[in-house]
Amino acid sequence: MILSCENETTEIQYYPSTPDFSTERAVLFGLDTTDLNFRQITNKVASYYGKWEYLTIEFNDGRIKKRITPFVYDGGLIKYRNVLPITSDSILKEKGFPISELKQILKKHYLNKDENFRYAQSPNKALVEVTIDTSKTGKELEKVLVNLTRVFDEIKEEVNDSIELKVFFDYFRQIPPPPMPKMESKNE
């Protein structure tokens, strides 16, 4: 019998990696073991706001364990230009882009430095909003986050800068508008 440690995780990466998020206050939440959908996960993240602890989403990307401390909107003012909204298959900025262009658009968003009014004012203010179908599972969210963190890590390595990935979860964009009011006919 041969035992192998080849699939063991060798590294843990945090997003954001700033010391504001101490590991002793983090409550780990594994995406690969949850049955919750995206709406429930987002609500779970929100339930930790204002408490001593905060929720950290954990998932595996090959041999790397990644931990994201996501945010949710809490009524504070965030300029739309500083937010890059993404879904499972699209980037919802300007006219819209396929997710295959994530590297180009994410780089433009983080490195804009107040040049283009549609993108972040600075790398410190740049945010990525993840909004997927509310019925999607933790596995679907994991796929989106693996892609996002891989692309972000490539950009960070290319620019050799201390940019930080800040992720928001949101599902409000998916609420359909109310139906049109019925117009009364003038002939009645």
N, C-alpha and C positions, 0 to 999 in steps of 0.2 A: 504494500500500500504506500502510495506516494502522497505526501501532503505538500501543498503549495501555498505560499502566501502572496502569490502574484496578484490577486484581486484585492488585496488589502489597501485601504486608503493610506497614502503616504503624506498628505499635506492637507491643511485646512485653510481656506481663504474666506475672508470676511468682506462683505459689502454693506455699507461703507467700512473702510478699515480704520477709521479714526478711533482714538481711545475713548470717545464719548460713550461708546457702547461696550461696557465692561462685560466680560463673559459670566461673571458671578450673578448678574441681574437678568441674564437672558433665560428665557424659557424656550427650549428647543422644540420645534414642530416639524416632524419629518413628512415630506410630501409623498414619499414612496409607500407610506403605511396608512395614509388617511383615506377615508371614504367621503370626506367632505367635498362639496362642490366649491367653485370659485367664490360665489356669494358668501357662503358660510366661512370660508377661509378669510376673506376680507373682513367680515364682521368679527371674527375671532381676533384678528390683528387690532381692530378698532377697540375691542373690549379691554385691551391692555393700556390704552392711552390714559395718562394721568396717574398711573400706578407706579410703584417702585420697580416692578419688573416690566419687561417688554418681550414681545414674541419675535423669535428669530426662526426664519424658515430655513430648513436644512435639506440638502439634496446632494446626490453624488453625480459627479461628472467624470466618469472613468475612475482614475485613481485619486482624484481630488474631491474632497468633501467641501462643499460650498455652503456658506451661511449668509443669508440676506436678512437684514433688519428692515422690513418694508414699512412704509408710512401709509396712512390713509388721510383723506381730506378731513380737516377738523374745523373748518370755517375760517381759517386764516387766509390772508390774501397772498395768492401766488400768481404772478404774471403768466399769462398763457404762453408767451414766447419762451419762457424758461422750461416748459413742459414738452416732452417728446412722447406723444401717445402711441403705443403699439398694441397690436392684437396678435393673434396666432399667425396671421398671414399678411398683415398690412402695417404700414406706418401712416398714421393719420395726421400728417403735417402737409401744409400747402395743398397741393392737388391730390395727395395720397401717393404712396409708393408701395411696391411689393416688399415683403419682409426680406427678400434676397438682397435688397439694397441697404440693409441695416447698417453695415459698416460705413458706407459713404455718408449716410444721413446722420448717424450717431457721431461720427467724427466732425461733421459740419456743425452739429448741435453743441458739442463740447468745446470746440476750438474757435467758435465764432467771435468771441471777444467784442461783442456789441457792434459788429459790422453790418450784419443782416438783421433787420428788425423782426424777422420771423423766427429767429433762433436765439438760444440762450445769451443773456448779457455777458456771462462769464462762466468758466468751468465750475466755480463754486455755487452758482445758482442753478446749474443744469440739473434737471430731473427727468426720469423716464417713468411714464405712467403705463402700467400694464393693465389692460382691460380685455378680458376674454369672456366668452359666453358664460353666463352665470351658472349654467348647468354642467360645465366642464369640470373634470376631476382634478385632484392634485397631480396626477400623472401628466395631464395636459399642461397644467401650469409649469410643471417641472421642465417640459420640453421647451417652453418659451423662455424660461429663466436660464437654462443651459445655453441656448443659442445667444441670448443677450449677454451673459457673462463671458462667454468665449469671445464674442466680437469685441466687447469692452476691453478685455485683457489684451487682445491683439493691438487695439488702438493705444492703450496705455503703454505698451512696450514700444510701439513705433515712435510715439511722441516723447517718450522718456520723461514723463511729467507725473506729478502727484495728483492727478485727477481722481475723483471719487464717484463711484456709481451709487446714486440715490434713487431708489425705486419706490413708486407709489402704486398701490392697488386701488382700482376704482371700477365700479360697475354701473354707476349712475348713467353713463352715456347710453347704456343699452335699454333704458326704460323708454318704451314707445311714447310718442306724443299723444295727448288726449284726442279723442275723435272730434271732428269738426262739428260745431253746433248746427242743428237743423235750422235752415232758413225758412221763415214763414213765407208762403206764397202770397203775392199781392192780389191774386185773383180770388182768394177765399173770402 
